Amino acid sequence: MAQTHYEITYIIKPDIAEEDKKALIDRFDKVLKDNGAEVLDSKDWQKRRFAYEIGGYTEGTYHIVNVNASDQAAINEFDRLSKIDDSILRHMIINRED
């Protein structure tokens, strides 16, 4: 089955402790892997100031994950869990046509 390349960007609250941030990133990378996706890379981009307030915050840490997946299961589970996790302010999933 053909692999689809996705880029996932999510914004983590700026006041989260460093070890909690690492645990959050590891947990979401594991969600992707456990549902059949291949995580190509997972890295912090940078802490940035927002153009407008999001959930009471004016800045956040952007994290980018590049993933190959043969079906939507991993992407759908990531989307579902990131919507209910309070440590993630926003997320965006893009289907990359590389």
N, C-alpha and C positions, 0 to 999 in steps of 0.2 A: 504494500500500500504506500502511496506517495506521502512524503513528509511535507508538512506545511511549517514555514518559519514564522514565529511570532516574536514581537518585541513587547514586553510588559514593563510599564513604568508605573511605579507607585510612590506615594509621598508618605513618609513616616513622620509622626509627631516629633517636634524638635526636643521636647523635654523628657523623652524616654532614655533610660540609662543605657550605656553602651552595651552591657551584657544582655539586656533585654532586647535591644535592637538586633544583636547578633542572633539571639534565639528566635526572634520573629522572622528574620530573613531565612534562617535554616529551616524553620517550620514550613514556610511557604515554598521554598525550593523542594522540600521533601514531598509536599502535596503534589507538586507538578510531576516529580519522579515516580511517586507511588501510583499515579494515574496514567502512566505510560509515556510521559514526555521526556525528552532528552534536554537537560539544561546545559546550554553551550557556555554561557557565562552569566554571572550574577555579581553585580558590583554597585557600590554607591557612586552616584554621579557627583553631587555636591549639595550642600545646604544652601537654599535660595530663599530670598524674600519674595512673598507673594504680591501680586498686583492688587489683590483684595483679600480680606480676611476669610479663612476657611475654618469653620468649627472653632472660632475663637483664637486661632493662631495666625500670625503674620509671616511665619517662615516654616520650612520643613525640609527634611532630607529626602532627596530624590534617589530612588534605587531603580536600576534597570536590569532586566533579566531577558536574555535571548534564549528562545526555546524552539526545538523541533518537535512536532507532534503529528502522529498519524491520524488522530481523530480529535474530536472536541472535548472528550471527557476531562482531561487535565485542565484545559482552559476554562471550562464551565465550573469546575470545582474551585479553581483559584478565584474566579469571579465571585462565586457565591460566598466563599469564606472571607474574602477581602472586604465585602460589603458589610459584614457583621463584626469585623475586628475594629475595635475603637482606636488602635494604634496606627491604622492606615487612614489618612485623611481623604485621599483620592487615588484612583488607579485608572489606567488606560491600557487596553490590549489592542495591538495593531497587527494585522496580517501583513507580513513583509513579502513583497514580490521581488526577491533577489535573483 
